[in-house]
């Protein structure tokens, strides 16, 4: 038996991995990911680079230090220019000579109103204007507060709110966690659907081209179905392994190197902090594999019972629904992951890959629930294999019109 | 006592590569195969003959386990036709299915592998077959780049790659040009010489006549006739006499002779049914004519088929070719009846 299954797996795997589609999707995916992250950050910095050398003319004698440190945090290179009657002309010349991107003048009025003058070689971007403006205003405010004998740190930092959660049902989910939970759930939906549909199309193609008649004369339908699903599964795992490896290379290799070379890209460091860790990644792959095994079985049965792409499009409607329902519920469930409703829905095996993932990646789900969801999914795989396997066995060699539900039920009972 | 066991063994199912007993298949109200009995002894080339729609492909699908019979049984090599038995069969379906995106040699290798060959061995044999059929440069080309005829050759290689004991070929010659039909016929003869049992279906009677030792004629879902081709022909050898002579021709006309036709090999006397040719010969000798040739013409398979199946084939409009075949031969059938 395994000789045949293995032959089917190998055929399926090699055919797909060598296809142009696979090569393009697998390489373009990480490239786009890297591109979306790095290129905008790099471009933004690139365009502004020369404009970030600023001189500060401090007419008050008390603002320079604070202002310089704020501006430097915002990515500027700052130097102090002494105030004298010709300072504007002099700095203007230096800027025209390419030495400076511009200069800022603060004086006594600044201390009272926060007004300042910013001479710039170009029209500054909104971001640059805001950075300069808030730096000036905050430095002035800081000075005034100090004069009043008040600690400026806390107030200027925007205060601090300490939250005590009184009930166990609450969860505090940070923004990056929300993004990962949501993006991950959507990604799971896409890959499960994509690869399950691949199984369906392959089954349909074998059926309509009639090559299945030759194959079934040499092996049991269950062997063909198993080999097909395992083959596609191996392809999908290969693709995911490449993607994960690319992400690791990007986060652990490319970004630190980039930051070392261009310190102004320091913001990219944040990515490393929000990226899911090993445990969460493994869980993601686990949810994918179990989800794929459930849905690919159903999709294989659909492929086997249909005779054309059009029929298959219609017949896959129930499965699409089963995948879309949890997607719709992802957002509310991330917000309130521990309500009885959320728990129950995420334990329903066909919803688990998406909903349990959403809850887990948001944090605060008991381990036993995750374990239980995997046990329930495993049971579901077994049930689907039994039912879908019978439909597959009858359908794959059947031609003529698509079976009705009662007919399907008869196939399941009789096969 | 030794020799006694031998015929007994042959008489048992073991002597047959294939046996169908009372096999019936219905699709809704339509009976596609009706109580079909026939067997193929080991080592024989057998033709399954009949017009399109007569039930040939349905029968073959039941043999291959693709369809389950509603009644009756199929046995392969004397046993249930399960997967183990079926891997000893090389099956070329009527509808030529291939994995179009695969490279030719890989497809052949895969088909060998699932019939139990080791991968390397399947690859080696596949390469040798591609050489033999003049396709070596196509080994690494995708199947979809090949012409239909070439695809069919690839599929045929996939059918025989595991050196099956029984070859079941459904309309193997259709879609091939005459040269490739000859190539295929040659290969089929080779396998026959090696002792492989071969069952092939066709609606081309000439092909069957050239190749088959046994035939099974079916029409409108039922078996019409089966047995050794030479026995059938011998039994059917009646009704037409080819003659060459010098001298008077008055002896030709008589109660036995229905009509006279000019054949390729002299005059053909078409006899009325149930009349013997012997009185004609007596008359000829008495008339003083000099008889150069007086030959009972062996009937063509086509004529035999029409003689037996024609009447039954009439009136089933759903099988276009069967119906047209029947109507074109109706005169002959009536004449013979």
Interface residues (C-beta under 8 A of the other chain):
Chain A: X3 X4 X7 X8 X11 X14 X15 X19 X206 X209 X210 X211 X212 X213 X214 X215 X216 X217 X218 X219 X220 X397 X400
Chain B: X27 X61 X64 X65 X66 X67 X83 X86 X87 X89 X91 X93 X95 X96 X97 X98 X99 X100 X101 X102 X106 X110 X111 X113 X114 X115 X116 X119 X158 X159
